[in-house]
Amino acid sequence: MFSGLSNIMPYLALILIVHTVMAALAIINVVQRRKVAGGRKWLWMVVIVIMVILGPVIYFFAGRIVEDSHDAES
């Protein structure tokens, strides 16, 4: 029953590593920002962690609010 599992184990490990790195970078980014889309940082963190690979990608494309140059200077 689990004989096929050994064949896909390297791919599962790779997915886990990629997700862990992407999620860590995304969560660090959420914590460092003053604002995120929707205004709820905790919700973005849940999305990032629960949605494997896709969560961090969604955050980086839709969740971050690009700050104006005036916001960055003050």
CHARMM-style PDB file with segment names, atoms N, HN, CA, C and O in Angstrom:
ATOM      1  N   MET     1       0.814  -1.188   0.000  1.00  0.00      PROA
ATOM      2  CA  MET     1       0.000   0.000   0.000  1.00  0.00      PROA
ATOM      3  C   MET     1       0.866   1.265   0.000  1.00  0.00      PROA
ATOM      4  O   MET     1       0.537   2.233  -0.686  1.00  0.00      PROA
ATOM      5  N   PHE     2       1.959   1.270   0.752  1.00  0.00      PROA
ATOM      6  HN  PHE     2       2.226   0.484   1.309  1.00  0.00      PROA
ATOM      7  CA  PHE     2       2.822   2.443   0.834  1.00  0.00      PROA
ATOM      8  C   PHE     2       4.066   2.320  -0.031  1.00  0.00      PROA
ATOM      9  O   PHE     2       5.003   3.103   0.131  1.00  0.00      PROA
ATOM     10  N   SER     3       4.098   1.366  -0.936  1.00  0.00      PROA
ATOM     11  HN  SER     3       3.337   0.730  -1.067  1.00  0.00      PROA
ATOM     12  CA  SER     3       5.300   1.186  -1.754  1.00  0.00      PROA
ATOM     13  C   SER     3       5.530   2.373  -2.692  1.00  0.00      PROA
ATOM     14  O   SER     3       6.676   2.718  -2.982  1.00  0.00      PROA
ATOM     15  N   GLY     4       4.473   2.988  -3.158  1.00  0.00      PROA
ATOM     16  HN  GLY     4       3.543   2.708  -2.922  1.00  0.00      PROA
ATOM     17  CA  GLY     4       4.607   4.141  -4.040  1.00  0.00      PROA
ATOM     18  C   GLY     4       5.026   5.391  -3.304  1.00  0.00      PROA
ATOM     19  O   GLY     4       5.516   6.345  -3.909  1.00  0.00      PROA
ATOM     20  N   LEU     5       4.833   5.388  -1.996  1.00  0.00      PROA
ATOM     21  HN  LEU     5       4.435   4.614  -1.505  1.00  0.00      PROA
ATOM     22  CA  LEU     5       5.185   6.558  -1.195  1.00  0.00      PROA
ATOM     23  C   LEU     5       6.684   6.839  -1.222  1.00  0.00      PROA
ATOM     24  O   LEU     5       7.105   7.996  -1.216  1.00  0.00      PROA
ATOM     25  N   SER     6       7.479   5.788  -1.251  1.00  0.00      PROA
ATOM     26  HN  SER     6       7.138   4.848  -1.256  1.00  0.00      PROA
ATOM     27  CA  SER     6       8.928   5.998  -1.277  1.00  0.00      PROA
ATOM     28  C   SER     6       9.383   6.650  -2.579  1.00  0.00      PROA
ATOM     29  O   SER     6      10.429   7.298  -2.621  1.00  0.00      PROA
ATOM     30  N   ASN     7       8.603   6.480  -3.633  1.00  0.00      PROA
ATOM     31  HN  ASN     7       7.754   5.954  -3.599  1.00  0.00      PROA
ATOM     32  CA  ASN     7       8.953   7.100  -4.917  1.00  0.00      PROA
ATOM     33  C   ASN     7       8.694   8.605  -4.922  1.00  0.00      PROA
ATOM     34  O   ASN     7       9.410   9.361  -5.579  1.00  0.00      PROA
ATOM     35  N   ILE     8       7.678   9.033  -4.195  1.00  0.00      PROA
ATOM     36  HN  ILE     8       7.096   8.420  -3.662  1.00  0.00      PROA
ATOM     37  CA  ILE     8       7.336  10.454  -4.216  1.00  0.00      PROA
ATOM     38  C   ILE     8       7.875  11.224  -3.012  1.00  0.00      PROA
ATOM     39  O   ILE     8       7.722  12.443  -2.936  1.00  0.00      PROA
ATOM     40  N   MET     9       8.493  10.530  -2.088  1.00  0.00      PROA
ATOM     41  HN  MET     9       8.617   9.540  -2.149  1.00  0.00      PROA
ATOM     42  CA  MET     9       9.008  11.172  -0.873  1.00  0.00      PROA
ATOM     43  C   MET     9       9.982  12.320  -1.172  1.00  0.00      PROA
ATOM     44  O   MET     9       9.885  13.357  -0.515  1.00  0.00      PROA
ATOM     45  N   PRO    10      10.904  12.195  -2.116  1.00  0.00      PROA
ATOM     46  CA  PRO    10      11.797  13.342  -2.400  1.00  0.00      PROA
ATOM     47  C   PRO    10      11.029  14.574  -2.884  1.00  0.00      PROA
ATOM     48  O   PRO    10      11.404  15.701  -2.562  1.00  0.00      PROA
ATOM     49  N   TYR    11       9.962  14.366  -3.650  1.00  0.00      PROA
ATOM     50  HN  TYR    11       9.657  13.450  -3.911  1.00  0.00      PROA
ATOM     51  CA  TYR    11       9.171  15.491  -4.144  1.00  0.00      PROA
ATOM     52  C   TYR    11       8.387  16.141  -3.011  1.00  0.00      PROA
ATOM     53  O   TYR    11       8.271  17.365  -2.952  1.00  0.00      PROA
ATOM     54  N   LEU    12       7.852  15.323  -2.115  1.00  0.00      PROA
ATOM     55  HN  LEU    12       7.946  14.329  -2.163  1.00  0.00      PROA
ATOM     56  CA  LEU    12       7.139  15.859  -0.961  1.00  0.00      PROA
ATOM     57  C   LEU    12       8.084  16.656  -0.057  1.00  0.00      PROA
ATOM     58  O   LEU    12       7.711  17.703   0.472  1.00  0.00      PROA
ATOM     59  N   ALA    13       9.287  16.161   0.113  1.00  0.00      PROA
ATOM     60  HN  ALA    13       9.590  15.310  -0.316  1.00  0.00      PROA
ATOM     61  CA  ALA    13      10.279  16.874   0.924  1.00  0.00      PROA
ATOM     62  C   ALA    13      10.629  18.215   0.281  1.00  0.00      PROA
ATOM     63  O   ALA    13      10.752  19.223   0.978  1.00  0.00      PROA
ATOM     64  N   LEU    14      10.785  18.233  -1.025  1.00  0.00      PROA
ATOM     65  HN  LEU    14      10.685  17.414  -1.591  1.00  0.00      PROA
ATOM     66  CA  LEU    14      11.086  19.473  -1.737  1.00  0.00      PROA
ATOM     67  C   LEU    14       9.948  20.476  -1.578  1.00  0.00      PROA
ATOM     68  O   LEU    14      10.198  21.657  -1.338  1.00  0.00      PROA
ATOM     69  N   ILE    15       8.710  20.025  -1.708  1.00  0.00      PROA
ATOM     70  HN  ILE    15       8.507  19.066  -1.903  1.00  0.00      PROA
ATOM     71  CA  ILE    15       7.553  20.906  -1.535  1.00  0.00      PROA
ATOM     72  C   ILE    15       7.533  21.468  -0.113  1.00  0.00      PROA
ATOM     73  O   ILE    15       7.262  22.653   0.083  1.00  0.00      PROA
ATOM     74  N   LEU    16       7.816  20.632   0.863  1.00  0.00      PROA
ATOM     75  HN  LEU    16       8.036  19.670   0.703  1.00  0.00      PROA
ATOM     76  CA  LEU    16       7.837  21.076   2.251  1.00  0.00      PROA
ATOM     77  C   LEU    16       8.917  22.133   2.487  1.00  0.00      PROA
ATOM     78  O   LEU    16       8.677  23.127   3.172  1.00  0.00      PROA
ATOM     79  N   ILE    17      10.077  21.921   1.931  1.00  0.00      PROA
ATOM     80  HN  ILE    17      10.271  21.113   1.375  1.00  0.00      PROA
ATOM     81  CA  ILE    17      11.180  22.884   2.082  1.00  0.00      PROA
ATOM     82  C   ILE    17      10.836  24.210   1.417  1.00  0.00      PROA
ATOM     83  O   ILE    17      11.032  25.273   2.007  1.00  0.00      PROA
ATOM     84  N   VAL    18      10.321  24.150   0.185  1.00  0.00      PROA
ATOM     85  HN  VAL    18      10.161  23.287  -0.294  1.00  0.00      PROA
ATOM     86  CA  VAL    18       9.963  25.373  -0.542  1.00  0.00      PROA
ATOM     87  C   VAL    18       8.871  26.128   0.211  1.00  0.00      PROA
ATOM     88  O   VAL    18       8.948  27.347   0.362  1.00  0.00      PROA
ATOM     89  N   HSD    19       7.862  25.410   0.680  1.00  0.00      PROA
ATOM     90  HN  HSD    19       7.799  24.420   0.557  1.00  0.00      PROA
ATOM     91  CA  HSD    19       6.774  26.066   1.416  1.00  0.00      PROA
ATOM     92  C   HSD    19       7.289  26.708   2.703  1.00  0.00      PROA
ATOM     93  O   HSD    19       6.905  27.832   3.028  1.00  0.00      PROA
ATOM     94  N   THR    20       8.134  26.022   3.423  1.00  0.00      PROA
ATOM     95  HN  THR    20       8.446  25.109   3.159  1.00  0.00      PROA
ATOM     96  CA  THR    20       8.653  26.545   4.686  1.00  0.00      PROA
ATOM     97  C   THR    20       9.436  27.836   4.462  1.00  0.00      PROA
ATOM     98  O   THR    20       9.265  28.806   5.200  1.00  0.00      PROA
ATOM     99  N   VAL    21      10.288  27.847   3.452  1.00  0.00      PROA
ATOM    100  HN  VAL    21      10.427  27.060   2.852  1.00  0.00      PROA
ATOM    101  CA  VAL    21      11.083  29.049   3.157  1.00  0.00      PROA
ATOM    102  C   VAL    21      10.176  30.195   2.707  1.00  0.00      PROA
ATOM    103  O   VAL    21      10.316  31.322   3.183  1.00  0.00      PROA
ATOM    104  N   MET    22       9.245  29.908   1.789  1.00  0.00      PROA
ATOM    105  HN  MET    22       9.132  28.993   1.402  1.00  0.00      PROA
ATOM    106  CA  MET    22       8.351  30.952   1.295  1.00  0.00      PROA
ATOM    107  C   MET    22       7.454  31.488   2.410  1.00  0.00      PROA
ATOM    108  O   MET    22       7.242  32.696   2.513  1.00  0.00      PROA
ATOM    109  N   ALA    23       6.932  30.596   3.238  1.00  0.00      PROA
ATOM    110  HN  ALA    23       7.104  29.614   3.154  1.00  0.00      PROA
ATOM    111  CA  ALA    23       6.063  31.016   4.334  1.00  0.00      PROA
ATOM    112  C   ALA    23       6.830  31.864   5.342  1.00  0.00      PROA
ATOM    113  O   ALA    23       6.311  32.868   5.829  1.00  0.00      PROA
ATOM    114  N   ALA    24       8.047  31.473   5.655  1.00  0.00      PROA
ATOM    115  HN  ALA    24       8.468  30.657   5.259  1.00  0.00      PROA
ATOM    116  CA  ALA    24       8.857  32.239   6.601  1.00  0.00      PROA
ATOM    117  C   ALA    24       9.125  33.644   6.063  1.00  0.00      PROA
ATOM    118  O   ALA    24       8.999  34.623   6.798  1.00  0.00      PROA
ATOM    119  N   LEU    25       9.489  33.747   4.803  1.00  0.00      PROA
ATOM    120  HN  LEU    25       9.592  32.951   4.206  1.00  0.00      PROA
ATOM    121  CA  LEU    25       9.745  35.061   4.203  1.00  0.00      PROA
ATOM    122  C   LEU    25       8.482  35.912   4.174  1.00  0.00      PROA
ATOM    123  O   LEU    25       8.535  37.112   4.441  1.00  0.00      PROA
ATOM    124  N   ALA    26       7.356  35.302   3.853  1.00  0.00      PROA
ATOM    125  HN  ALA    26       7.312  34.327   3.635  1.00  0.00      PROA
ATOM    126  CA  ALA    26       6.099  36.039   3.797  1.00  0.00      PROA
ATOM    127  C   ALA    26       5.678  36.510   5.187  1.00  0.00      PROA
ATOM    128  O   ALA    26       5.240  37.650   5.338  1.00  0.00      PROA
ATOM    129  N   ILE    27       5.801  35.665   6.193  1.00  0.00      PROA
ATOM    130  HN  ILE    27       6.158  34.739   6.070  1.00  0.00      PROA
ATOM    131  CA  ILE    27       5.413  36.056   7.546  1.00  0.00      PROA
ATOM    132  C   ILE    27       6.322  37.165   8.067  1.00  0.00      PROA
ATOM    133  O   ILE    27       5.845  38.096   8.715  1.00  0.00      PROA
ATOM    134  N   ILE    28       7.605  37.082   7.797  1.00  0.00      PROA
ATOM    135  HN  ILE    28       7.993  36.326   7.270  1.00  0.00      PROA
ATOM    136  CA  ILE    28       8.522  38.161   8.186  1.00  0.00      PROA
ATOM    137  C   ILE    28       8.089  39.462   7.524  1.00  0.00      PROA
ATOM    138  O   ILE    28       8.098  40.518   8.157  1.00  0.00      PROA
ATOM    139  N   ASN    29       7.708  39.387   6.247  1.00  0.00      PROA
ATOM    140  HN  ASN    29       7.701  38.529   5.733  1.00  0.00      PROA
ATOM    141  CA  ASN    29       7.267  40.572   5.526  1.00  0.00      PROA
ATOM    142  C   ASN    29       5.983  41.136   6.129  1.00  0.00      PROA
ATOM    143  O   ASN    29       5.848  42.353   6.258  1.00  0.00      PROA
ATOM    144  N   VAL    30       5.045  40.274   6.497  1.00  0.00      PROA
ATOM    145  HN  VAL    30       5.155  39.286   6.392  1.00  0.00      PROA
ATOM    146  CA  VAL    30       3.793  40.729   7.120  1.00  0.00      PROA
ATOM    147  C   VAL    30       4.090  41.459   8.423  1.00  0.00      PROA
ATOM    148  O   VAL    30       3.543  42.534   8.670  1.00  0.00      PROA
ATOM    149  N   VAL    31       4.938  40.893   9.243  1.00  0.00      PROA
ATOM    150  HN  VAL    31       5.382  40.020   9.042  1.00  0.00      PROA
ATOM    151  CA  VAL    31       5.241  41.483  10.552  1.00  0.00      PROA
ATOM    152  C   VAL    31       5.935  42.835  10.392  1.00  0.00      PROA
ATOM    153  O   VAL    31       5.680  43.749  11.177  1.00  0.00      PROA
ATOM    154  N   GLN    32       6.793  42.979   9.409  1.00  0.00      PROA
ATOM    155  HN  GLN    32       7.001  42.237   8.771  1.00  0.00      PROA
ATOM    156  CA  GLN    32       7.550  44.220   9.228  1.00  0.00      PROA
ATOM    157  C   GLN    32       6.723  45.346   8.622  1.00  0.00      PROA
ATOM    158  O   GLN    32       7.074  46.514   8.794  1.00  0.00      PROA
ATOM    159  N   ARG    33       5.656  45.042   7.932  1.00  0.00      PROA
ATOM    160  HN  ARG    33       5.371  44.094   7.792  1.00  0.00      PROA
ATOM    161  CA  ARG    33       4.847  46.084   7.285  1.00  0.00      PROA
ATOM    162  C   ARG    33       3.882  46.728   8.259  1.00  0.00      PROA
ATOM    163  O   ARG    33       3.395  46.091   9.193  1.00  0.00      PROA
ATOM    164  N   ARG    34       3.614  48.015   8.020  1.00  0.00      PROA
ATOM    165  HN  ARG    34       4.010  48.531   7.261  1.00  0.00      PROA
ATOM    166  CA  ARG    34       2.614  48.704   8.825  1.00  0.00      PROA
ATOM    167  C   ARG    34       1.212  48.333   8.376  1.00  0.00      PROA
ATOM    168  O   ARG    34       0.310  48.213   9.205  1.00  0.00      PROA
ATOM    169  N   LYS    35       1.016  48.149   7.080  1.00  0.00      PROA
ATOM    170  HN  LYS    35       1.750  48.247   6.407  1.00  0.00      PROA
ATOM    171  CA  LYS    35      -0.307  47.857   6.530  1.00  0.00      PROA
ATOM    172  C   LYS    35      -0.218  46.686   5.550  1.00  0.00      PROA
ATOM    173  O   LYS    35       0.777  46.517   4.846  1.00  0.00      PROA
ATOM    174  N   VAL    36      -1.278  45.891   5.526  1.00  0.00      PROA
ATOM    175  HN  VAL    36      -2.086  46.028   6.099  1.00  0.00      PROA
ATOM    176  CA  VAL    36      -1.435  44.848   4.511  1.00  0.00      PROA
ATOM    177  C   VAL    36      -2.828  44.996   3.918  1.00  0.00      PROA
ATOM    178  O   VAL    36      -3.690  45.640   4.517  1.00  0.00      PROA
ATOM    179  N   ALA    37      -3.056  44.416   2.764  1.00  0.00      PROA
ATOM    180  HN  ALA    37      -2.356  43.892   2.278  1.00  0.00      PROA
ATOM    181  CA  ALA    37      -4.365  44.481   2.121  1.00  0.00      PROA
ATOM    182  C   ALA    37      -5.401  43.861   3.047  1.00  0.00      PROA
ATOM    183  O   ALA    37      -5.194  42.769   3.576  1.00  0.00      PROA
ATOM    184  N   GLY    38      -6.492  44.541   3.237  1.00  0.00      PROA
ATOM    185  HN  GLY    38      -6.661  45.428   2.808  1.00  0.00      PROA
ATOM    186  CA  GLY    38      -7.533  44.055   4.121  1.00  0.00      PROA
ATOM    187  C   GLY    38      -7.328  44.459   5.565  1.00  0.00      PROA
ATOM    188  O   GLY    38      -8.263  44.391   6.363  1.00  0.00      PROA
ATOM    189  N   GLY    39      -6.123  44.880   5.916  1.00  0.00      PROA
ATOM    190  HN  GLY    39      -5.363  44.935   5.268  1.00  0.00      PROA
ATOM    191  CA  GLY    39      -5.845  45.386   7.236  1.00  0.00      PROA
ATOM    192  C   GLY    39      -5.680  44.352   8.344  1.00  0.00      PROA
ATOM    193  O   GLY    39      -5.447  44.730   9.492  1.00  0.00      PROA
ATOM    194  N   ARG    40      -5.790  43.089   8.044  1.00  0.00      PROA
ATOM    195  HN  ARG    40      -5.979  42.782   7.112  1.00  0.00      PROA
ATOM    196  CA  ARG    40      -5.696  42.058   9.080  1.00  0.00      PROA
ATOM    197  C   ARG    40      -4.447  41.203   8.872  1.00  0.00      PROA
ATOM    198  O   ARG    40      -4.442  40.279   8.059  1.00  0.00      PROA
ATOM    199  N   LYS    41      -3.412  41.518   9.602  1.00  0.00      PROA
ATOM    200  HN  LYS    41      -3.416  42.268  10.263  1.00  0.00      PROA
ATOM    201  CA  LYS    41      -2.157  40.775   9.485  1.00  0.00      PROA
ATOM    202  C   LYS    41      -2.329  39.323   9.897  1.00  0.00      PROA
ATOM    203  O   LYS    41      -1.788  38.429   9.246  1.00  0.00      PROA
ATOM    204  N   TRP    42      -3.075  39.073  10.972  1.00  0.00      PROA
ATOM    205  HN  TRP    42      -3.514  39.799  11.501  1.00  0.00      PROA
ATOM    206  CA  TRP    42      -3.248  37.701  11.470  1.00  0.00      PROA
ATOM    207  C   TRP    42      -3.906  36.820  10.415  1.00  0.00      PROA
ATOM    208  O   TRP    42      -3.567  35.643  10.291  1.00  0.00      PROA
ATOM    209  N   LEU    43      -4.851  37.386   9.649  1.00  0.00      PROA
ATOM    210  HN  LEU    43      -5.126  38.342   9.750  1.00  0.00      PROA
ATOM    211  CA  LEU    43      -5.528  36.600   8.614  1.00  0.00      PROA
ATOM    212  C   LEU    43      -4.562  36.228   7.496  1.00  0.00      PROA
ATOM    213  O   LEU    43      -4.606  35.110   6.983  1.00  0.00      PROA
ATOM    214  N   TRP    44      -3.695  37.157   7.117  1.00  0.00      PROA
ATOM    215  HN  TRP    44      -3.660  38.065   7.533  1.00  0.00      PROA
ATOM    216  CA  TRP    44      -2.697  36.852   6.091  1.00  0.00      PROA
ATOM    217  C   TRP    44      -1.738  35.769   6.571  1.00  0.00      PROA
ATOM    218  O   TRP    44      -1.327  34.905   5.795  1.00  0.00      PROA
ATOM    219  N   MET    45      -1.385  35.818   7.845  1.00  0.00      PROA
ATOM    220  HN  MET    45      -1.719  36.519   8.475  1.00  0.00      PROA
ATOM    221  CA  MET    45      -0.488  34.781   8.370  1.00  0.00      PROA
ATOM    222  C   MET    45      -1.144  33.403   8.327  1.00  0.00      PROA
ATOM    223  O   MET    45      -0.479  32.414   8.019  1.00  0.00      PROA
ATOM    224  N   VAL    46      -2.410  33.327   8.625  1.00  0.00      PROA
ATOM    225  HN  VAL    46      -2.950  34.131   8.875  1.00  0.00      PROA
ATOM    226  CA  VAL    46      -3.131  32.049   8.544  1.00  0.00      PROA
ATOM    227  C   VAL    46      -3.160  31.548   7.107  1.00  0.00      PROA
ATOM    228  O   VAL    46      -2.905  30.372   6.852  1.00  0.00      PROA
ATOM    229  N   VAL    47      -3.473  32.442   6.165  1.00  0.00      PROA
ATOM    230  HN  VAL    47      -3.681  33.398   6.372  1.00  0.00      PROA
ATOM    231  CA  VAL    47      -3.504  32.063   4.744  1.00  0.00      PROA
ATOM    232  C   VAL    47      -2.136  31.565   4.298  1.00  0.00      PROA
ATOM    233  O   VAL    47      -2.038  30.553   3.605  1.00  0.00      PROA
ATOM    234  N   ILE    48      -1.095  32.260   4.687  1.00  0.00      PROA
ATOM    235  HN  ILE    48      -1.175  33.082   5.251  1.00  0.00      PROA
ATOM    236  CA  ILE    48       0.270  31.897   4.302  1.00  0.00      PROA
ATOM    237  C   ILE    48       0.630  30.506   4.802  1.00  0.00      PROA
ATOM    238  O   ILE    48       1.224  29.720   4.064  1.00  0.00      PROA
ATOM    239  N   VAL    49       0.282  30.195   6.028  1.00  0.00      PROA
ATOM    240  HN  VAL    49      -0.201  30.833   6.627  1.00  0.00      PROA
ATOM    241  CA  VAL    49       0.669  28.916   6.624  1.00  0.00      PROA
ATOM    242  C   VAL    49      -0.197  27.764   6.113  1.00  0.00      PROA
ATOM    243  O   VAL    49       0.319  26.683   5.830  1.00  0.00      PROA
ATOM    244  N   ILE    50      -1.493  27.982   5.995  1.00  0.00      PROA
ATOM    245  HN  ILE    50      -1.913  28.860   6.225  1.00  0.00      PROA
ATOM    246  CA  ILE    50      -2.405  26.885   5.654  1.00  0.00      PROA
ATOM    247  C   ILE    50      -2.358  26.523   4.169  1.00  0.00      PROA
ATOM    248  O   ILE    50      -2.394  25.342   3.822  1.00  0.00      PROA
ATOM    249  N   MET    51      -2.280  27.509   3.306  1.00  0.00      PROA
ATOM    250  HN  MET    51      -2.251  28.468   3.588  1.00  0.00      PROA
ATOM    251  CA  MET    51      -2.312  27.232   1.862  1.00  0.00      PROA
ATOM    252  C   MET    51      -0.890  26.965   1.371  1.00  0.00      PROA
ATOM    253  O   MET    51      -0.133  27.894   1.089  1.00  0.00      PROA
ATOM    254  N   VAL    52      -0.548  25.707   1.275  1.00  0.00      PROA
ATOM    255  HN  VAL    52      -1.163  24.953   1.503  1.00  0.00      PROA
ATOM    256  CA  VAL    52       0.814  25.299   0.906  1.00  0.00      PROA
ATOM    257  C   VAL    52       1.191  25.902  -0.445  1.00  0.00      PROA
ATOM    258  O   VAL    52       0.441  25.793  -1.415  1.00  0.00      PROA
ATOM    259  N   ILE    53       2.340  26.527  -0.497  1.00  0.00      PROA
ATOM    260  HN  ILE    53       2.949  26.615   0.291  1.00  0.00      PROA
ATOM    261  CA  ILE    53       2.931  27.199  -1.653  1.00  0.00      PROA
ATOM    262  C   ILE    53       2.058  28.350  -2.151  1.00  0.00      PROA
ATOM    263  O   ILE    53       2.565  29.451  -2.362  1.00  0.00      PROA
ATOM    264  N   LEU    54       0.782  28.125  -2.340  1.00  0.00      PROA
ATOM    265  HN  LEU    54       0.369  27.230  -2.169  1.00  0.00      PROA
ATOM    266  CA  LEU    54      -0.099  29.133  -2.913  1.00  0.00      PROA
ATOM    267  C   LEU    54      -0.322  30.314  -1.965  1.00  0.00      PROA
ATOM    268  O   LEU    54      -0.445  31.451  -2.423  1.00  0.00      PROA
ATOM    269  N   GLY    55      -0.377  30.069  -0.667  1.00  0.00      PROA
ATOM    270  HN  GLY    55      -0.277  29.146  -0.295  1.00  0.00      PROA
ATOM    271  CA  GLY    55      -0.608  31.141   0.309  1.00  0.00      PROA
ATOM    272  C   GLY    55       0.430  32.248   0.247  1.00  0.00      PROA
ATOM    273  O   GLY    55       0.070  33.419   0.126  1.00  0.00      PROA
ATOM    274  N   PRO    56       1.725  31.900   0.326  1.00  0.00      PROA
ATOM    275  CA  PRO    56       2.740  32.952   0.212  1.00  0.00      PROA
ATOM    276  C   PRO    56       2.713  33.671  -1.143  1.00  0.00      PROA
ATOM    277  O   PRO    56       2.948  34.878  -1.208  1.00  0.00      PROA
ATOM    278  N   VAL    57       2.431  32.948  -2.204  1.00  0.00      PROA
ATOM    279  HN  VAL    57       2.241  31.968  -2.152  1.00  0.00      PROA
ATOM    280  CA  VAL    57       2.372  33.560  -3.542  1.00  0.00      PROA
ATOM    281  C   VAL    57       1.224  34.569  -3.586  1.00  0.00      PROA
ATOM    282  O   VAL    57       1.395  35.684  -4.080  1.00  0.00      PROA
ATOM    283  N   ILE    58       0.064  34.181  -3.074  1.00  0.00      PROA
ATOM    284  HN  ILE    58      -0.075  33.276  -2.673  1.00  0.00      PROA
ATOM    285  CA  ILE    58      -1.080  35.100  -3.042  1.00  0.00      PROA
ATOM    286  C   ILE    58      -0.735  36.335  -2.221  1.00  0.00      PROA
ATOM    287  O   ILE    58      -1.053  37.453  -2.626  1.00  0.00      PROA
ATOM    288  N   TYR    59      -0.092  36.148  -1.079  1.00  0.00      PROA
ATOM    289  HN  TYR    59       0.166  35.240  -0.751  1.00  0.00      PROA
ATOM    290  CA  TYR    59       0.277  37.296  -0.246  1.00  0.00      PROA
ATOM    291  C   TYR    59       1.213  38.244  -0.997  1.00  0.00      PROA
ATOM    292  O   TYR    59       0.986  39.453  -1.013  1.00  0.00      PROA
ATOM    293  N   PHE    60       2.262  37.704  -1.616  1.00  0.00      PROA
ATOM    294  HN  PHE    60       2.446  36.721  -1.603  1.00  0.00      PROA
ATOM    295  CA  PHE    60       3.234  38.573  -2.277  1.00  0.00      PROA
ATOM    296  C   PHE    60       2.633  39.317  -3.470  1.00  0.00      PROA
ATOM    297  O   PHE    60       3.092  40.409  -3.803  1.00  0.00      PROA
ATOM    298  N   PHE    61       1.614  38.746  -4.118  1.00  0.00      PROA
ATOM    299  HN  PHE    61       1.241  37.859  -3.847  1.00  0.00      PROA
ATOM    300  CA  PHE    61       1.007  39.431  -5.258  1.00  0.00      PROA
ATOM    301  C   PHE    61      -0.205  40.278  -4.896  1.00  0.00      PROA
ATOM    302  O   PHE    61      -0.481  41.269  -5.572  1.00  0.00      PROA
ATOM    303  N   ALA    62      -0.939  39.912  -3.842  1.00  0.00      PROA
ATOM    304  HN  ALA    62      -0.715  39.107  -3.293  1.00  0.00      PROA
ATOM    305  CA  ALA    62      -2.171  40.639  -3.540  1.00  0.00      PROA
ATOM    306  C   ALA    62      -2.222  41.222  -2.138  1.00  0.00      PROA
ATOM    307  O   ALA    62      -2.969  42.174  -1.911  1.00  0.00      PROA
ATOM    308  N   GLY    63      -1.472  40.700  -1.202  1.00  0.00      PROA
ATOM    309  HN  GLY    63      -0.866  39.926  -1.387  1.00  0.00      PROA
ATOM    310  CA  GLY    63      -1.611  41.108   0.184  1.00  0.00      PROA
ATOM    311  C   GLY    63      -0.785  42.302   0.595  1.00  0.00      PROA
ATOM    312  O   GLY    63      -1.157  43.039   1.509  1.00  0.00      PROA
ATOM    313  N   ARG    64       0.332  42.497  -0.074  1.00  0.00      PROA
ATOM    314  HN  ARG    64       0.634  41.898  -0.816  1.00  0.00      PROA
ATOM    315  CA  ARG    64       1.192  43.615   0.302  1.00  0.00      PROA
ATOM    316  C   ARG    64       0.619  44.908  -0.247  1.00  0.00      PROA
ATOM    317  O   ARG    64       0.082  44.945  -1.355  1.00  0.00      PROA
ATOM    318  N   ILE    65       0.737  45.956   0.534  1.00  0.00      PROA
ATOM    319  HN  ILE    65       1.173  45.925   1.433  1.00  0.00      PROA
ATOM    320  CA  ILE    65       0.368  47.286   0.074  1.00  0.00      PROA
ATOM    321  C   ILE    65       1.664  48.013  -0.234  1.00  0.00      PROA
ATOM    322  O   ILE    65       2.529  48.152   0.631  1.00  0.00      PROA
ATOM    323  N   VAL    66       1.793  48.474  -1.465  1.00  0.00      PROA
ATOM    324  HN  VAL    66       1.091  48.361  -2.167  1.00  0.00      PROA
ATOM    325  CA  VAL    66       3.002  49.199  -1.843  1.00  0.00      PROA
ATOM    326  C   VAL    66       2.913  50.582  -1.222  1.00  0.00      PROA
ATOM    327  O   VAL    66       1.971  51.335  -1.467  1.00  0.00      PROA
ATOM    328  N   GLU    67       3.912  50.898  -0.415  1.00  0.00      PROA
ATOM    329  HN  GLU    67       4.678  50.286  -0.216  1.00  0.00      PROA
ATOM    330  CA  GLU    67       3.910  52.176   0.288  1.00  0.00      PROA
ATOM    331  C   GLU    67       4.410  53.282  -0.630  1.00  0.00      PROA
ATOM    332  O   GLU    67       5.319  53.076  -1.435  1.00  0.00      PROA
ATOM    333  N   ASP    68       3.804  54.456  -0.498  1.00  0.00      PROA
ATOM    334  HN  ASP    68       3.066  54.623   0.156  1.00  0.00      PROA
ATOM    335  CA  ASP    68       4.253  55.611  -1.256  1.00  0.00      PROA
ATOM    336  C   ASP    68       5.628  56.022  -0.763  1.00  0.00      PROA
ATOM    337  O   ASP    68       6.021  55.678   0.351  1.00  0.00      PROA
ATOM    338  N   SER    69       6.359  56.756  -1.587  1.00  0.00      PROA
ATOM    339  HN  SER    69       6.040  57.036  -2.493  1.00  0.00      PROA
ATOM    340  CA  SER    69       7.675  57.231  -1.182  1.00  0.00      PROA
ATOM    341  C   SER    69       7.556  58.180   0.024  1.00  0.00      PROA
ATOM    342  O   SER    69       8.487  58.268   0.824  1.00  0.00      PROA
ATOM    343  N   HSD    70       6.427  58.886   0.162  1.00  0.00      PROA
ATOM    344  HN  HSD    70       5.671  58.814  -0.488  1.00  0.00      PROA
ATOM    345  CA  HSD    70       6.223  59.784   1.298  1.00  0.00      PROA
ATOM    346  C   HSD    70       6.104  58.988   2.590  1.00  0.00      PROA
ATOM    347  O   HSD    70       6.594  59.418   3.634  1.00  0.00      PROA
ATOM    348  N   ASP    71       5.450  57.821   2.522  1.00  0.00      PROA
ATOM    349  HN  ASP    71       5.052  57.472   1.673  1.00  0.00      PROA
ATOM    350  CA  ASP    71       5.304  56.970   3.709  1.00  0.00      PROA
ATOM    351  C   ASP    71       6.647  56.412   4.142  1.00  0.00      PROA
ATOM    352  O   ASP    71       6.914  56.285   5.337  1.00  0.00      PROA
ATOM    353  N   ALA    72       7.489  56.079   3.184  1.00  0.00      PROA
ATOM    354  HN  ALA    72       7.272  56.182   2.213  1.00  0.00      PROA
ATOM    355  CA  ALA    72       8.784  55.475   3.500  1.00  0.00      PROA
ATOM    356  C   ALA    72       9.736  56.491   4.140  1.00  0.00      PROA
ATOM    357  O   ALA    72      10.573  56.129   4.967  1.00  0.00      PROA
ATOM    358  N   GLU    73       9.603  57.758   3.753  1.00  0.00      PROA
ATOM    359  HN  GLU    73       8.923  58.051   3.081  1.00  0.00      PROA
ATOM    360  CA  GLU    73      10.499  58.774   4.267  1.00  0.00      PROA
ATOM    361  C   GLU    73      10.166  59.214   5.684  1.00  0.00      PROA
ATOM    362  O   GLU    73      11.060  59.601   6.437  1.00  0.00      PROA
ATOM    363  N   SER    74       8.893  59.161   6.058  1.00  0.00      PROA
ATOM    364  HN  SER    74       8.167  58.846   5.446  1.00  0.00      PROA
ATOM    365  CA  SER    74       8.517  59.658   7.379  1.00  0.00      PROA
ATOM    366  C   SER    74       8.599  58.632   8.460  1.00  0.00      PROA
ATOM    367  OT1 SER    74       8.307  58.930   9.618  1.00  0.00      PROA
TER     368      SER     74
END
